[in-house]
Amino acid sequence: MATLEISEPMFAETIENNELVLLDFWAEWCGPCKAYGPVYERVSEEFPEVVFGKIDTEEQQALAGMFGIRSIPTTIAFKEGIGVFMQPGALPEDALRDLIEKLQGLDMNEVRAELEARENARSNNELATECVQDDPCLYSSECGLTGTCDIAESYCAGTKTNNTSCESETNMNNCEAYQ
């Protein structure tokens, strides 16, 4: 499948109605984005079952703001409506392929169970002390640790996912509780 330009009106529908969605946040003036674009496009042709969206940060400033995009390109992935990967910087072609293969094999029942356990801990005022280590599929760039800090709980598109909304403890810009 070729890449798809994503705008705010179609964002939530795209995430909710597709099993695996990769998003490339980019801008026309960005040199690394121009280099990453053809890589992203080539890999999209190899995985027709995956939606490869492109979000122009200049035209879709609200979406970029919702994710706290500070560096482009940034790649974000959602599986079954849950954010499971976020990384700034251009990914090498082999790394992008590897990421997709890992995401395809990601057990979402385990992810949902982990999210539920974390939500229960929050409800009981127990916060995790650090991100979960050694899981390359779940990442938070704001935390600086490989783990499941924040984007897996809500994608802040004005809708709710897994009964969480875009509160400060669950949005993509806040990882203090996990450090």
N, C-alpha and C positions, 0 to 999 in steps of 0.2 A: 504494500500500500504506500502510495506517495504521502508526503507530509500534508497536514491539514492546518490551515491558518485558524487559530482559535481566538475568539473574541469573548468578552464578558457575557453577552447574552446566551452563548452556546456552551459556556464552560461547564456549568453544573451538569447539564444533560450529557455532555461528552464523558465526564468522569463517571456518572451514575449508570450509563447505558453501555459501557464497554468494560470487559474484564481487565485488560491491561492497557494503560495509557501512559506514554512518555511525553513530557513537555520540554521544549527547548525555549527558554527565555532568551531573547536576542534583540539586537538593534542594528539598523543599517550601517551606522557609523562605526561599529565595533569590529576591529580587525580580527580578533580571535573568533568572533561569531561567524564572520565570512569564511574563515578556514574550517570551522566546525560544521557549517551548513551542509556542504557536500558529503561529509562523512555521515551525518545524521540521515541525509536523504538516501545514500547508498544502503545503509543498514536498514532503513525502513522498507526497502524493496525486498529484503531477505525475510522479513517477518510480517507477512500480510495480515496476520490475525491480531497484530498489535496496532493501536492507534498512535501515530507519531504526530503530535501537535506542535505548532510553532506559535509562540506568543511574542509579538513585537512590543517591547517594553515602552517604546515611544507612543504607540497608538493605544496600548492597553495598560495605561499607567495604574488604573485601579487594581487590575489583577497582579501586576508587579508589586504594588504596595501591599496587597493582602498576603503575599508570600515574603515580604521583606527582602525582595531582591536587591542586593547591593553590588553584585558582581555578575557580569554576563560574559559568556553564556553561562546559564545555570540549567542543569537538567533535573527534573523532578519526575517521579514515577508514582502512579496510583495503581493498585490492584484491588479489584472488587470494591472500588470506591474509597479505599483507604490509602493515604499517602504513605509510601514505604521507602522512598529514596529521595534525597536532595543533595546535590553537589554542584558548587560553582566550578567553572573552568571547563574547557573543552576536553571531552573524553577521547582517548585514542580509539580508533575504529575497533580493534580487538577487545578493548575494555568495554565498549558499548555493547558489542555482541555478547560478551560474557555476562554483563549486567542483565540483559534481557533474558538469557537462559536461566540465570539464577532467580530472577523474578518469576519466570514461568513456573519454576519448581518450588517457589515459596509456599509453605503451608499456611494458608490464611486462617485456618482454625486455630493454629498456634498463635498467630498474631492477634486474633480477636480475643483469645483467652488471656494473653498478656495485657492487652488493653483493658479488659474487664478487671483483671487483678490490680492494675495500676489505678483505675477509676475507683475501685473499692478501697484501695489504700488511701487515695485522696479523700474519699468520703469519711474515712476514719482519721483524717489529718496525719496520715503517715506518708511522707514523700520519699521517693527513691533518693538514694544518696549519690548515685552516679548512673551514667548511661550503661546499658547492657553492652558488654564488650564482645568482640569476635563475631559480629554478624554483619557481613559486608553489604547486605541488602537494605538494612535499615540504618539510615544516616541522618544526622542533623548537623549542618555546617555551623550553626550558631553555637552549638555546644562544644564543637571541636573534638568530640569523641565519636567513635563508631558506636552506634547504638540506636535506641528507639525513643529518643527524647520527646519529640513533640509532633512532627507532622503526621504521624500515624493516627492521631486522634481527631483532627479536624482539618479540613482544607480551606476554611475561611472564605467560602464563596457566597456567603450570605445564606447558606443552607446549613442544616445540621447533619452530621454524620456520627453514627454510634452514640446518639444522645448527648453529644457535646457541641458547644457552640464556640465562637471565637473569643473566648475569654483569655485573659492574660496568661493564665497557667497552661493553656493548651495551644496558644498560637505559635507560629513558627519563629517568632522573634524572642521567645522567652525560654531560656533553658536553665536559669539560675537554680531552680528547685532540684535539678538533676546533677549539679556539679558538686 
